Amino acid sequence: MALLEIGSEAPGFTLPNQHGKDVSLSVHAGKSVLVWFFPRAFGNN
């Protein structure tokens, strides 16, 4: 997948939150969203 340009529209995705519950980007449609993640921050391999 190509890198996104700053300010461009993100593709739809679903990721687990800090409690393990799946959250979809589509739930926040029409709102500004900041996605912040730390790959392997907790050592879950």
N, CA, C and O atoms as a GROMACS GRO file, in nm:
protein
  180
    1MET      N    1   0.085  -0.117   0.000
    1MET     CA    2   0.000   0.000   0.000
    1MET      C    3   0.090   0.124   0.000
    1MET      O    4   0.189   0.129   0.072
    2ALA      N    5   0.054   0.221  -0.079
    2ALA     CA    6   0.130   0.346  -0.086
    2ALA      C    7   0.105   0.430   0.039
    2ALA      O    8   0.000   0.420   0.102
    3LEU      N    9   0.202   0.513   0.075
    3LEU     CA   10   0.186   0.603   0.188
    3LEU      C   11   0.081   0.709   0.156
    3LEU      O   12   0.067   0.751   0.041
    4LEU      N   13   0.009   0.751   0.257
    4LEU     CA   14  -0.092   0.855   0.240
    4LEU      C   15  -0.027   0.992   0.253
    4LEU      O   16   0.071   1.009   0.326
    5GLU      N   17  -0.081   1.088   0.184
    5GLU     CA   18  -0.037   1.226   0.197
    5GLU      C   19  -0.106   1.288   0.318
    5GLU      O   20  -0.220   1.253   0.348
    6ILE      N   21  -0.040   1.378   0.386
    6ILE     CA   22  -0.100   1.446   0.499
    6ILE      C   23  -0.226   1.516   0.453
    6ILE      O   24  -0.226   1.587   0.352
    7GLY      N   25  -0.334   1.496   0.527
    7GLY     CA   26  -0.462   1.558   0.495
    7GLY      C   27  -0.549   1.478   0.400
    7GLY      O   28  -0.663   1.515   0.375
    8SER      N   29  -0.495   1.368   0.345
    8SER     CA   30  -0.575   1.288   0.252
    8SER      C   31  -0.671   1.197   0.329
    8SER      O   32  -0.653   1.174   0.449
    9GLU      N   33  -0.771   1.148   0.260
    9GLU     CA   34  -0.869   1.060   0.321
    9GLU      C   35  -0.810   0.921   0.342
    9GLU      O   36  -0.751   0.864   0.250
   10ALA      N   37  -0.826   0.868   0.461
   10ALA     CA   38  -0.774   0.735   0.493
   10ALA      C   39  -0.868   0.626   0.441
   10ALA      O   40  -0.989   0.646   0.435
   11PRO      N   41  -0.812   0.512   0.403
   11PRO     CA   42  -0.899   0.400   0.364
   11PRO      C   43  -0.968   0.344   0.488
   11PRO      O   44  -0.920   0.363   0.600
   12GLY      N   45  -1.078   0.275   0.469
   12GLY     CA   46  -1.149   0.215   0.581
   12GLY      C   47  -1.064   0.106   0.646
   12GLY      O   48  -0.994   0.032   0.577
   13PHE      N   49  -1.070   0.097   0.779
   13PHE     CA   50  -0.998  -0.008   0.851
   13PHE      C   51  -1.062  -0.030   0.988
   13PHE      O   52  -1.137   0.054   1.038
   14THR      N   53  -1.032  -0.144   1.045
   14THR     CA   54  -1.075  -0.179   1.180
   14THR      C   55  -0.954  -0.228   1.256
   14THR      O   56  -0.878  -0.311   1.207
   15LEU      N   57  -0.936  -0.175   1.378
   15LEU     CA   58  -0.822  -0.213   1.462
   15LEU      C   59  -0.871  -0.232   1.606
   15LEU      O   60  -0.972  -0.173   1.645
   16PRO      N   61  -0.800  -0.315   1.684
   16PRO     CA   62  -0.837  -0.329   1.825
   16PRO      C   63  -0.791  -0.207   1.905
   16PRO      O   64  -0.683  -0.153   1.880
   17ASN      N   65  -0.873  -0.165   2.002
   17ASN     CA   66  -0.833  -0.055   2.089
   17ASN      C   67  -0.753  -0.110   2.208
   17ASN      O   68  -0.718  -0.228   2.209
   18GLN      N   69  -0.725  -0.026   2.305
   18GLN     CA   70  -0.643  -0.066   2.419
   18GLN      C   71  -0.710  -0.173   2.506
   18GLN      O   72  -0.644  -0.234   2.590
   19HIS      N   73  -0.839  -0.195   2.486
   19HIS     CA   74  -0.912  -0.296   2.562
   19HIS      C   75  -0.938  -0.422   2.479
   19HIS      O   76  -1.008  -0.513   2.525
   20GLY      N   77  -0.883  -0.427   2.358
   20GLY     CA   78  -0.901  -0.543   2.271
   20GLY      C   79  -1.030  -0.541   2.191
   20GLY      O   80  -1.057  -0.636   2.118
   21LYS      N   81  -1.109  -0.435   2.203
   21LYS     CA   82  -1.235  -0.424   2.129
   21LYS      C   83  -1.208  -0.363   1.991
   21LYS      O   84  -1.138  -0.263   1.981
   22ASP      N   85  -1.263  -0.424   1.886
   22ASP     CA   86  -1.244  -0.371   1.751
   22ASP      C   87  -1.318  -0.239   1.733
   22ASP      O   88  -1.433  -0.224   1.775
   23VAL      N   89  -1.250  -0.143   1.671
   23VAL     CA   90  -1.307  -0.011   1.641
   23VAL      C   91  -1.284   0.015   1.493
   23VAL      O   92  -1.172   0.002   1.444
   24SER      N   93  -1.389   0.053   1.421
   24SER     CA   94  -1.379   0.081   1.278
   24SER      C   95  -1.375   0.232   1.254
   24SER      O   96  -1.442   0.309   1.322
   25LEU      N   97  -1.296   0.271   1.158
   25LEU     CA   98  -1.287   0.412   1.121
   25LEU      C   99  -1.424   0.466   1.079
   25LEU      O  100  -1.455   0.582   1.103
   26SER      N  101  -1.504   0.382   1.018
   26SER     CA  102  -1.635   0.426   0.968
   26SER      C  103  -1.726   0.477   1.080
   26SER      O  104  -1.818   0.555   1.053
   27VAL      N  105  -1.703   0.435   1.204
   27VAL     CA  106  -1.782   0.482   1.318
   27VAL      C  107  -1.763   0.632   1.337
   27VAL      O  108  -1.851   0.699   1.392
   28HIS      N  109  -1.650   0.684   1.294
   28HIS     CA  110  -1.617   0.825   1.313
   28HIS      C  111  -1.629   0.906   1.184
   28HIS      O  112  -1.568   1.013   1.172
   29ALA      N  113  -1.706   0.858   1.089
   29ALA     CA  114  -1.724   0.926   0.960
   29ALA      C  115  -1.768   1.070   0.981
   29ALA      O  116  -1.858   1.097   1.061
   30GLY      N  117  -1.706   1.162   0.909
   30GLY     CA  118  -1.741   1.303   0.915
   30GLY      C  119  -1.671   1.379   1.027
   30GLY      O  120  -1.692   1.499   1.042
   31LYS      N  121  -1.589   1.310   1.105
   31LYS     CA  122  -1.517   1.373   1.215
   31LYS      C  123  -1.368   1.369   1.187
   31LYS      O  124  -1.320   1.286   1.109
   32SER      N  125  -1.294   1.459   1.248
   32SER     CA  126  -1.148   1.453   1.241
   32SER      C  127  -1.100   1.348   1.340
   32SER      O  128  -1.146   1.344   1.455
   33VAL      N  129  -1.009   1.263   1.296
   33VAL     CA  130  -0.961   1.152   1.380
   33VAL      C  131  -0.808   1.148   1.374
   33VAL      O  132  -0.748   1.160   1.267
   34LEU      N  133  -0.747   1.129   1.488
   34LEU     CA  134  -0.603   1.108   1.496
   34LEU      C  135  -0.582   0.963   1.536
   34LEU      O  136  -0.631   0.919   1.640
   35VAL      N  137  -0.508   0.888   1.454
   35VAL     CA  138  -0.478   0.748   1.484
   35VAL      C  139  -0.333   0.744   1.531
   35VAL      O  140  -0.242   0.781   1.457
   36TRP      N  141  -0.314   0.699   1.653
   36TRP     CA  142  -0.181   0.695   1.712
   36TRP      C  143  -0.159   0.553   1.760
   36TRP      O  144  -0.240   0.499   1.836
   37PHE      N  145  -0.050   0.492   1.717
   37PHE     CA  146  -0.024   0.355   1.760
   37PHE      C  147   0.125   0.335   1.781
   37PHE      O  148   0.208   0.407   1.726
   38PHE      N  149   0.155   0.236   1.861
   38PHE     CA  150   0.293   0.199   1.891
   38PHE      C  151   0.310   0.053   1.855
   38PHE      O  152   0.274  -0.035   1.932
   39PRO      N  153   0.366   0.026   1.738
   39PRO     CA  154   0.383  -0.114   1.695
   39PRO      C  155   0.463  -0.193   1.799
   39PRO      O  156   0.574  -0.156   1.836
   40ARG      N  157   0.405  -0.301   1.842
   40ARG     CA  158   0.469  -0.393   1.936
   40ARG      C  159   0.514  -0.326   2.065
   40ARG      O  160   0.612  -0.369   2.126
   41ALA      N  161   0.444  -0.221   2.108
   41ALA     CA  162   0.480  -0.148   2.228
   41ALA      C  163   0.472  -0.234   2.354
   41ALA      O  164   0.543  -0.210   2.451
   42PHE      N  165   0.386  -0.332   2.352
   42PHE     CA  166   0.367  -0.412   2.472
   42PHE      C  167   0.425  -0.553   2.460
   42PHE      O  168   0.399  -0.639   2.544
   43GLY      N  169   0.503  -0.576   2.357
   43GLY     CA  170   0.571  -0.703   2.343
   43GLY      C  171   0.482  -0.820   2.305
   43GLY      O  172   0.523  -0.935   2.321
   44ASN      N  173   0.362  -0.794   2.256
   44ASN     CA  174   0.276  -0.903   2.210
   44ASN      C  175   0.321  -0.950   2.074
   44ASN      O  176   0.288  -0.888   1.973
   45ASN      N  177   0.393  -1.057   2.069
   45ASN     CA  178   0.447  -1.106   1.941
   45ASN      C  179   0.354  -1.204   1.879
   45ASN      O  180   0.382  -1.255   1.771
   0.00000   0.00000   0.00000
